[in-house]
């Protein structure tokens, strides 16, 4: 499955449409180059889950930001991760079980993520246009995502 987005607002709308289908234990792996829109996507998901335009920054220096909600949301940025072992020190496995986890730069600790994680790869097609590709190995993502991809009547 894939979705073309043509603006930051469209990336935000994509995040808002993903938020209602997320549940405890979900892990979203956000891949893409610097500036691809990973943080914009994460921010819109978090704000939609919060039901408010709360301040959501990039956790580049903290590595993990927690947003306390009915289901806790962990926003993780592994860009500065220096060694794979640090992912274990962060307790990522426990975070994933405890709530919803959004991970930027997951390739820095690939082996730690569950097989039922939703993989979102953001690639620039041309100036200002990005393609978001949805992938997964296990889980019920096809059924959960399908309403987002149905053509309007």
N, C-alpha and C positions, 0 to 999 in steps of 0.2 A: 504494500500500500504506500502511496506517496501523495503529498499535497504540495502544490506550488504556492508560495507566499511572495507577495510583491512589495510589502512594506513592513515597517516595525509594528504598525497597527494590526496588520494581518497576522503577524507572528503572535501578537498578544491575543487575538481572537482565537487562534489555534490553541493556545494554552488554556483559554477560558472554556473551550469546548472539550478539552481533555479532562479538566478538573473533576467534573461530576462523575466520571467513570472510575476514578481512582479509589482504592480502598487500602486499608491497613495491610502492610506487607508488600505493597507495590514498590518496585524499583525502576526508575526511568534513567536510562543511560543517554546523556546528551553529548553527541559528538559533533565536531565541526572545527574549522579553523578559528583563530582569534577574530572576533567581530562577526561571527556567523549568525549569532542570535540566540545562543544557548542561554545566556543570562536573561534575556528578554522573555524567552519561553518559560523559563523557571519562574521568573517574577510574576508573570501573568497567571500561571498555575497557582502559585502561593496566594496571590491576592484573591483569586476566585474562590479558593478553599476557605480563606479568611472572611470572605464576604465584604471586604473593604480594601481600599487602596493603601495598605500598610507599606512602610518603608522596607524594601527588599533590595539589598545590595549584593554584590558579588562576594562570596566568601573566600576569595583568593588568598588572603593572608590568614584568616582564622581557620581555613580548610573546611569547617563545618559550622553552619548556622542552624539553630533550632527555632522553629516557629510553633509555639504552643497553641494547639487548637483541639477540637474534639478528637481528631486523629493527628498526632504530632507530625510535622513535616520537617525533614532534614534536608537542607540544601548544602551539597558537598561540592567542593572544587578541588580537584587533585592536581591542578596545574603545577603547583610548587612541591608536590610530593617528590622527595629525593630518593626514596627506596621503597620497594614493594612492602617491606615489613612495616612501614609507617601506617599503611592501611589497616593492619591488624591493631596497631596501637590506638588508632582512632576509634576502634570498636565498630567498624562499619557493618559487620555481620549482625550485631545486636541492634544497631540503628534501623536496619532494613526490616527486621521483625517487628520493631516497636511502632512503626508508622509508615509514612510515605517518604521515600528517599529519591531525591533528584540529584544526579551525579554528573557534573561537568568534568571532562577529561577522564572518562572511565578507563581508557586504554593504559593508564598509569598503574592500574591494579586489577586488570581484567579478570584474573582467576577468582577473585573474591566474590563476584556478583552471581546471583542465582540464575539458573537457566530460564526462569520465567520472567526475567527482566524485559522491559520494553526498551528496545534500542531505537533511538531517534538520531538519524544522521542528517545534518544540515549542510548542504553544499550550495555554493553560489553558482548559478547557471550563467548569468550575465549581470551586469551592474544593477543592483537593487532587487534582483529576482533570485529567490532561493528555493531549492527543492528539499522538502523534508521527507525522508524515507523512514518508514516504520518497519521494524523487524523484531522477531522473537523466535526462540527455540521451543519453549514450552509455555503452557498457560492458555488462558481463554481470551487472548487479546483479539483474535479475529472477530469473535462474537461481540466483544465490548466495543471495538472500534468501528464495526460495520455501519452503525447508524450515522457516523460522521462522514461516511463516504457514499452514502445513498444519494442518488440524484433527487432533487426536489420535484414533487409532482406538479 
